[in-house]
Amino acid sequence: MKTDLIDKYAPTLCGSTPPVVRDPRLLIDASGDVKIYYAPFEYINPSARIVLVGITPGPTQMINANNEARRALQGGKSNLEAVQAAKSVGAFSGEPLRSNLINQLNHWGFHKWLGLSDSAELFSTSRHLVQTTSLLRYPVFVNNDDYRGTPDMTKHPLLRKYQYLWGSARRSRRCLSVLSRSAS
């Protein structure tokens, strides 16, 4: 796994002041009122059996992932371990987001297909079965507010540049992708 971005932003994550939402030190790119910030969501789980796809991480996911990466790095973990931990904690985090997603997955029977008693296990003891991602992998804000689909990510040059599809999911016959309106 490439660690270019965590390598670049680790000093900021571990700095004397913890990062905040829309922290200018974590700005990856911008075009007009559209800004993309770093949060460590680049880990790819090669053994996933299900891929949960959101639109973009929101502020809660950004803060939770950055705080977990900070804890991991300050605790002596490698950049790769920090990204993995951050994604595990930050992906689809916050309420009611995660509980709504779990309820939907249970309603559709995904937990049974995966041999689990509850889809909540995907965010705890069965994390190895899930890959979480977003069409826009990193947090996007428009006019300093959460990205809500405008401007159109397929037409806006900056957003097109950062669209992400998890290619490994297409190579696995045993992996199912689920698109959610939620964030990664």
C-alpha positions as a LaTeX table, in Angstrom:
\begin{tabular}{lrrr}
\hline
Residue & $x$ (\AA) & $y$ (\AA) & $z$ (\AA) \\
\hline
Met1 & 0.00 & 0.00 & 0.00 \\
Lys2 & 1.23 & 3.46 & $-0.85$ \\
Thr3 & 1.73 & 5.60 & 2.23 \\
Asp4 & 2.57 & 8.90 & 0.55 \\
Leu5 & $-0.22$ & 10.91 & 2.15 \\
Ile6 & 0.13 & 9.54 & 5.68 \\
Asp7 & 3.88 & 10.13 & 5.34 \\
Lys8 & 3.15 & 13.72 & 4.39 \\
Tyr9 & 0.49 & 14.41 & 7.05 \\
Ala10 & 1.81 & 12.36 & 10.01 \\
Pro11 & 3.71 & 15.35 & 11.44 \\
Thr12 & 0.49 & 17.37 & 11.44 \\
Leu13 & $-1.54$ & 14.52 & 12.94 \\
Cys14 & 1.04 & 14.15 & 15.72 \\
Gly15 & 1.70 & 17.85 & 16.24 \\
Ser16 & 1.21 & 19.71 & 19.49 \\
Thr17 & $-2.29$ & 20.74 & 18.40 \\
Pro18 & $-4.65$ & 17.93 & 17.29 \\
Pro19 & $-6.20$ & 18.51 & 13.87 \\
Val20 & $-9.73$ & 19.86 & 13.62 \\
Val21 & $-12.39$ & 19.68 & 10.92 \\
Arg22 & $-11.30$ & 21.65 & 7.84 \\
Asp23 & $-7.85$ & 22.09 & 9.34 \\
Pro24 & $-5.83$ & 24.11 & 6.81 \\
Arg25 & $-2.77$ & 21.98 & 7.62 \\
Leu26 & $-4.63$ & 18.97 & 6.13 \\
Leu27 & $-5.82$ & 20.64 & 2.94 \\
Ile28 & $-5.02$ & 18.33 & 0.01 \\
Asp29 & $-6.52$ & 20.36 & $-2.82$ \\
Ala30 & $-9.04$ & 23.11 & $-3.55$ \\
Ser31 & $-10.88$ & 24.73 & $-6.42$ \\
Gly32 & $-13.00$ & 27.74 & $-5.61$ \\
Asp33 & $-15.36$ & 26.83 & $-2.77$ \\
Val34 & $-14.62$ & 23.08 & $-3.03$ \\
Lys35 & $-11.93$ & 21.83 & $-0.63$ \\
Ile36 & $-10.58$ & 18.34 & $-0.03$ \\
Tyr37 & $-8.86$ & 17.49 & 3.25 \\
Tyr38 & $-6.76$ & 14.60 & 4.41 \\
Ala39 & $-8.06$ & 11.89 & 6.70 \\
Pro40 & $-6.35$ & 8.46 & 6.74 \\
Phe41 & $-8.82$ & 6.38 & 4.72 \\
Glu42 & $-6.42$ & 4.84 & 2.19 \\
Tyr43 & $-6.10$ & 1.37 & 3.74 \\
Ile44 & $-7.42$ & $-1.41$ & 1.48 \\
Asn45 & $-8.48$ & $-4.69$ & 3.07 \\
Pro46 & $-7.44$ & $-7.41$ & 0.60 \\
Ser47 & $-9.49$ & $-10.13$ & 2.32 \\
Ala48 & $-12.81$ & $-8.24$ & 2.33 \\
Arg49 & $-15.97$ & $-10.08$ & 1.32 \\
Ile50 & $-18.14$ & $-6.98$ & 1.28 \\
Val51 & $-17.38$ & $-3.39$ & 0.28 \\
Leu52 & $-19.44$ & $-0.59$ & 1.79 \\
Val53 & $-19.25$ & 2.54 & $-0.36$ \\
Gly54 & $-20.25$ & 5.99 & 0.81 \\
Ile55 & $-20.14$ & 9.33 & $-0.96$ \\
Thr56 & $-17.41$ & 11.06 & 1.09 \\
Pro57 & $-16.32$ & 11.04 & 4.73 \\
Gly58 & $-17.98$ & 13.76 & 6.75 \\
Pro59 & $-16.60$ & 15.79 & 9.65 \\
Thr60 & $-17.30$ & 13.10 & 12.27 \\
Gln61 & $-15.50$ & 10.43 & 10.27 \\
Met62 & $-12.64$ & 12.86 & 9.56 \\
Ile63 & $-12.10$ & 13.70 & 13.23 \\
Asn64 & $-12.47$ & 10.09 & 14.43 \\
Ala65 & $-10.00$ & 8.78 & 11.83 \\
Asn66 & $-7.48$ & 11.57 & 12.42 \\
Asn67 & $-7.66$ & 11.16 & 16.20 \\
Glu68 & $-7.14$ & 7.39 & 15.92 \\
Ala69 & $-4.18$ & 7.84 & 13.56 \\
Arg70 & $-2.73$ & 10.36 & 16.01 \\
Arg71 & $-3.09$ & 7.89 & 18.91 \\
Ala72 & $-1.54$ & 5.08 & 16.89 \\
Leu73 & 1.41 & 7.13 & 15.64 \\
Gln74 & 2.09 & 8.64 & 19.06 \\
Gly75 & 1.94 & 5.09 & 20.45 \\
Gly76 & 4.76 & 3.99 & 18.15 \\
Lys77 & 2.72 & 2.27 & 15.44 \\
Ser78 & 3.90 & 2.37 & 11.83 \\
Asn79 & 2.20 & 4.61 & 9.30 \\
Leu80 & 0.54 & 1.55 & 7.75 \\
Glu81 & $-0.76$ & 0.39 & 11.14 \\
Ala82 & $-1.98$ & 3.92 & 11.89 \\
Val83 & $-3.93$ & 4.11 & 8.60 \\
Gln84 & $-5.46$ & 0.69 & 9.22 \\
Ala85 & $-6.51$ & 1.65 & 12.76 \\
Ala86 & $-7.82$ & 5.04 & 11.64 \\
Lys87 & $-9.98$ & 3.52 & 8.94 \\
Ser88 & $-11.30$ & 0.89 & 11.32 \\
Val89 & $-12.39$ & 3.54 & 13.81 \\
Gly90 & $-13.42$ & 6.32 & 11.44 \\
Ala91 & $-15.28$ & 4.51 & 8.68 \\
Phe92 & $-19.04$ & 5.12 & 8.85 \\
Ser93 & $-18.53$ & 6.32 & 12.44 \\
Gly94 & $-20.89$ & 8.49 & 14.41 \\
Glu95 & $-24.53$ & 8.18 & 15.24 \\
Pro96 & $-27.06$ & 7.65 & 13.88 \\
Leu97 & $-24.96$ & 6.92 & 10.76 \\
Arg98 & $-23.38$ & 3.64 & 11.82 \\
Ser99 & $-26.45$ & 2.21 & 13.57 \\
Asn100 & $-28.64$ & 3.07 & 10.57 \\
Leu101 & $-26.18$ & 1.35 & 8.24 \\
Ile102 & $-26.04$ & $-1.73$ & 10.48 \\
Asn103 & $-29.85$ & $-1.86$ & 10.62 \\
Gln104 & $-30.04$ & $-1.67$ & 6.81 \\
Leu105 & $-27.43$ & $-4.41$ & 6.37 \\
Asn106 & $-29.28$ & $-6.62$ & 8.86 \\
His107 & $-32.59$ & $-5.94$ & 7.14 \\
Trp108 & $-31.12$ & $-7.04$ & 3.82 \\
Gly109 & $-29.56$ & $-10.14$ & 5.39 \\
Phe110 & $-25.92$ & $-9.36$ & 4.73 \\
His111 & $-24.93$ & $-10.65$ & 8.16 \\
Lys112 & $-26.40$ & $-14.07$ & 7.28 \\
Trp113 & $-24.61$ & $-14.14$ & 3.93 \\
Leu114 & $-21.35$ & $-13.45$ & 5.80 \\
Gly115 & $-22.10$ & $-16.00$ & 8.54 \\
Leu116 & $-22.48$ & $-13.38$ & 11.26 \\
Ser117 & $-25.13$ & $-13.02$ & 13.92 \\
Asp118 & $-25.30$ & $-9.23$ & 13.40 \\
Ser119 & $-23.84$ & $-6.77$ & 10.88 \\
Ala120 & $-22.46$ & $-4.75$ & 13.81 \\
Glu121 & $-19.68$ & $-7.37$ & 13.89 \\
Leu122 & $-18.34$ & $-5.82$ & 10.67 \\
Phe123 & $-17.22$ & $-2.88$ & 12.81 \\
Ser124 & $-15.71$ & $-4.98$ & 15.60 \\
Thr125 & $-14.78$ & $-8.67$ & 15.65 \\
Ser126 & $-15.32$ & $-9.28$ & 11.91 \\
Arg127 & $-13.60$ & $-6.18$ & 10.56 \\
His128 & $-11.50$ & $-8.45$ & 8.33 \\
Leu129 & $-14.60$ & $-9.13$ & 6.19 \\
Val130 & $-15.30$ & $-5.53$ & 5.19 \\
Gln131 & $-13.71$ & $-2.86$ & 3.03 \\
Thr132 & $-15.13$ & 0.59 & 3.58 \\
Thr133 & $-14.56$ & 3.36 & 1.08 \\
Ser134 & $-16.18$ & 6.34 & $-0.57$ \\
Leu135 & $-16.59$ & 7.56 & $-4.11$ \\
Leu136 & $-14.62$ & 10.58 & $-2.88$ \\
Arg137 & $-12.12$ & 8.93 & $-0.53$ \\
Tyr138 & $-11.16$ & 12.07 & 1.40 \\
Pro139 & $-13.45$ & 14.58 & 3.15 \\
Val140 & $-14.93$ & 17.15 & 0.79 \\
Phe141 & $-16.44$ & 20.45 & 1.87 \\
Val142 & $-18.23$ & 23.03 & $-0.26$ \\
Asn143 & $-18.54$ & 26.56 & 1.12 \\
Asn144 & $-17.19$ & 25.13 & 4.42 \\
Asp145 & $-20.16$ & 22.76 & 4.66 \\
Asp146 & $-20.43$ & 19.00 & 4.13 \\
Tyr147 & $-20.49$ & 17.87 & 0.51 \\
Arg148 & $-24.08$ & 16.92 & $-0.35$ \\
Gly149 & $-23.80$ & 16.13 & $-4.05$ \\
Thr150 & $-23.42$ & 19.64 & $-5.42$ \\
Pro151 & $-21.42$ & 20.30 & $-7.48$ \\
Asp152 & $-21.82$ & 17.06 & $-9.41$ \\
Met153 & $-18.74$ & 14.92 & $-8.74$ \\
Thr154 & $-18.82$ & 13.53 & $-12.27$ \\
Lys155 & $-18.63$ & 17.01 & $-13.82$ \\
His156 & $-16.55$ & 19.12 & $-11.43$ \\
Pro157 & $-12.86$ & 18.90 & $-12.48$ \\
Leu158 & $-11.45$ & 18.72 & $-8.94$ \\
Leu159 & $-13.98$ & 16.14 & $-7.75$ \\
Arg160 & $-13.48$ & 14.04 & $-10.89$ \\
Lys161 & $-9.76$ & 14.02 & $-10.11$ \\
Tyr162 & $-10.42$ & 12.55 & $-6.66$ \\
Gln163 & $-13.13$ & 10.03 & $-7.48$ \\
Tyr164 & $-12.15$ & 6.61 & $-6.26$ \\
Leu165 & $-13.36$ & 3.12 & $-7.04$ \\
Trp166 & $-11.95$ & 0.16 & $-5.16$ \\
Gly167 & $-10.45$ & $-1.85$ & $-8.03$ \\
Ser168 & $-9.73$ & $-4.93$ & $-5.93$ \\
Ala169 & $-13.45$ & $-5.44$ & $-5.39$ \\
Arg170 & $-13.91$ & $-6.00$ & $-9.10$ \\
Arg171 & $-11.24$ & $-8.72$ & $-9.09$ \\
Ser172 & $-12.84$ & $-10.79$ & $-6.34$ \\
Arg173 & $-15.73$ & $-13.08$ & $-7.15$ \\
Arg174 & $-16.49$ & $-13.43$ & $-3.47$ \\
Cys175 & $-16.81$ & $-9.71$ & $-2.75$ \\
Leu176 & $-20.05$ & $-7.75$ & $-2.86$ \\
Ser177 & $-20.21$ & $-3.95$ & $-3.07$ \\
Val178 & $-22.95$ & $-1.94$ & $-1.36$ \\
Leu179 & $-23.41$ & 1.74 & $-2.19$ \\
Ser180 & $-24.69$ & 3.77 & 0.73 \\
Arg181 & $-25.76$ & 7.38 & 0.98 \\
Ser182 & $-23.63$ & 7.48 & 4.11 \\
Ala183 & $-19.98$ & 8.44 & 4.48 \\
Ser184 & $-16.99$ & 6.13 & 4.78 \\
\hline
\end{tabular}
